Amino acid sequence: MTDQLHEPQLALHVEDLTVSYDSKPALWDIDVDVPPGVMAAIVGPNGSGKTTFIKSVLGLVTPTAGHVRIFGQPYGAQRRKVGYVPQRSSVDWDFPTTALDVVTMGLYGRLGWLKRPGRAEREKAMASLEQVKMQDFADRQISQLSGGQQQRVFLARALVQQADIYFLDEPMAGVDATTERAIVGILHKLREQGKTVIVVHHDLQTVKSYFDWMVILNVRAIAQGPVDEVYTADNLRRAYGGQIALIERETFGDAEAGQQSGQM
């Protein structure tokens, strides 16, 4: 699919990306292409570079080599087209602010930091809180919200930006089943609107039901493409190595895992 698309037509084009920490590569010579209008999962074992990948795409980490293009342009030129939801664990939830204020902050990039948000901006922020069913908590301090509620607020903060491409770093981690279903439903609606949604995801058992595109990382790019083509025991074994026996049983079932292994 991506072979037929030129770089400006791709939602995300990553070429020869290498990122090192203390001379140790976190990502090595990564090439990734994501077409527009898909919901893509970024999966891989712990320490495989998934968060580093997202941060390097967004300019939060400086790569050692390579380049990134979003709809054919560097991130800096496309900033307004991008929405981002970081890992919940990376946020200081004790910061004294309300849910509505957090969502309104998502509009600062369009306003400029010197202009204060007015009624129109707060109305947009409330509409985004309604999308995630958090309008009744608009005046609540974020420190008083549950983990799942906090995650919904940060999702609303990304939604209010009305971006064309969204990056979410483990949005379903540590939330209850009801919140997870709600988040997935919202992300599917974004995809139906033609948006591109790229999600760092940890649960292999739900990849096939949630996503239509998949990138498997383990420092290098192991495989990428439509989920039906990429989600195989062979690709997962190449990424997860010694962990794969348990993963195969959980993901494919004992019979199918044994069958797939026998085909190797």
N, C-alpha and C positions, 0 to 999 in steps of 0.2 A: 504493500500500500504506500509506504513512504518512498519507495523507489520511484514512484510516478510523480512525486511532489518535489518541487524545487524548494530551496532553502526559505525564500520569503513566504511560501505557502504553508510551511510547517509551523505549528503552534510553538514547538520547542525544537531547536537544533543545537546539539552539544557535540563538539568536535575536538578530539585529542585532549580531553580535559584530564589534567593531573593536579592533585592537591596533596601537599605533604605537610605533616606536623613533625617538627624536630627531625627532619630528614627521613622520616618514615612515611611512605605513601599511604594516604587514606583513600585516594582514588587514583587509578593508574590508567592513563590513555583511554578515557571513556568516550565512546561515540554513542549518542542516544538521539533518536528522532521520534517525536510524538506528533501525530497529525492533529488537526483541529477537530473539535467536537467529540472527543472521546473522554471516557473516565478511566484514567490510567492508574494502576497500582505500582508503586516502587517497593519491591520486597527483597529481602536478603537477611542473613543471620545478623545477630548483634555484632557491631563493630565493622559492618560491611561497607559503611560510608553513605548510608541512605540520607541521613540528616545533613552530612557534609555536602552531598550532591545538591540538595535543595538550597542550602545556604550559598553555595558557589554560584548557582544559577541566579540567585537574587543579589549577588554582589556583597553578601555578608561575610564571605570567606574569599580571600584572594588566591586564585589558582596559581600553581607553578607554571603551567603551560595550558594551551588550548583556548577555545573561545566558545561563547554561548550567544545564541540568537533567539529572540522571541518575536515571532512573526517577521523574521528577516532582519531585525534590528537589535542592537545591544540593549540590555535591560534598562540602562539609564534613559534611553529614548522611548521606552515602552512602559515606564513605571506606572502610568495611570491605567494601563490595561491589565495590571497584575494585582491579584488579591492574595494575601498570605495569612495562614493560621499556623503559628509556631507550636511546638510541643507545650502542653499545659505546664509541664514541670519546669520549663525555662522562664516562666512568668512570675514576677513578684506579686502574689495575690494579696499581700498586706497593704499595697499602695492604696491610700484612702480616696477612692473614687467610686462612683455609682456605675451600674450596668449601662445606663443611658449614656453617660460620659465616655465610657470605653468605646461604645459603638460610634459615637460622634467623632471620636479621634480618627476613625477610618476616613473621614472626609477632609482631614487637615491637608493632605497632599494636594487636593483640588483647591482648597481655600487659600493656601499659603499660611505660614505660621503666624503672620502678623494680623490676619483678619480673624476675628472671633466668630464662631458659628452662631447663626441666628435661628429664627423660628423655622425657616425652610429646612435647615440642616437637621434640627432636632426632630422635625416631622419625618424626615427620611430615616433617621436613626430609629425612631419608634416603629416605623413600618418594617424595618429589618428585624427588630426585636419580635414583632408580631409573626414574621415568617418562621422564627425558631421557637414560637410559643413562649416567649419570655417577657411579653409586654407588661405583665403584672408585677415584674421584678425590676422595672426600670429605675426606681429610686433606691433600690437595695444596694448596699455596699458589696462590692464583688467578693470581699473576704468572707461575707456571710452566706455566700452561695455554695451549693454542693459542687463537687467536681464536674458532674454532668451539666449543671446549670452554667458553670463558668465556661465550659467548652462551647455551649450554645451561644453565649454572649460573644465569644471570640469569633465564632462563625458569623454571627450577625455583623460584627465589625468588618469582616471581609465582604459580606454581601452588600453592605451599604456603598461600597466602592464601585459597584456595578462594573466589575472587571470583565475581561474577555478570557482570561486564564487564571485559574486558582491553584495555589500550591498549599497543601495541608500536611503538616507533619504529625502523623499518628493521631488524628482527631478522634478515633474510637478507643484509644488506650484509656483504660480505667473508668469507662463510663458504663452505666447499666444498659440492659438490653433495650429498654424503651428509648433511651437517648440515642443509642447506636442506630436503631431503626429510623428515628427522626432525622438524624444527620445524613444517613444514606439517602433517605427520601428527598431531602433538600438538594443534595449533590446530584441526584438523578434528574431533578427538575432543571438544574443549571445545564446539565448536558443536553436535555431536551430543547433548551433555549439556544443551543449552538455553542455554549461555552465549553472550554477545555478544562478538565479537572484532573489534577495530578496529586496523588495521595500516597505518602509513606504509610504503609500498612503492615501490620505484624501478624495477622491471623490468616494463614494460608487456607483454612477451611472455608472462608467466606469470599475468597478472591473471585471465584467463578460466578458467584451470584451477584456480586456488587459491581464488578469491573468488566470492561470490554477490551482493555489494552493492558499490557503488563511489561514491566522492565525488571529483570532479576539482576541484582548487583551483589558482588562480593569483591570489593576493591576494584575489580574489573567489571565490565558489562558482560554478564553470562549469556543472556538472551533477552530479546524484546520483540514485541509484535502483538497481534490479537491474542487474547487469553486462550482461546480454543487451540491455538497452535503452540503457544509458549509454555502453557501449564502442563508439563510432562514430568514424570518421575526422573528422567535422565537430566533435564535442566535443573530440577530441584536438588538432585544428588550432586551435581557439579557446583552448586552454590553452597549447600549446607553440609556437605562432606559427612563426617561421622554422626551428625545429628539426624541423618536422613531416615534411619530405620523407624524411629518414633514418628517422624513427620509423615512418612509414607503410610504408616498404619492409620494415623489420624486423618490423613487427607484422602487417600485412595481406598482404605479398607484393607484388611489382611489379604484377601484373595487377589484383589487387583494389584496391590503392591508387589505380591509375589510373582504375579504374572508379568508385570512390567519389568521386574528385576530379571526374570528368566529370559526376557527378550534381549537383554543387554549382551 
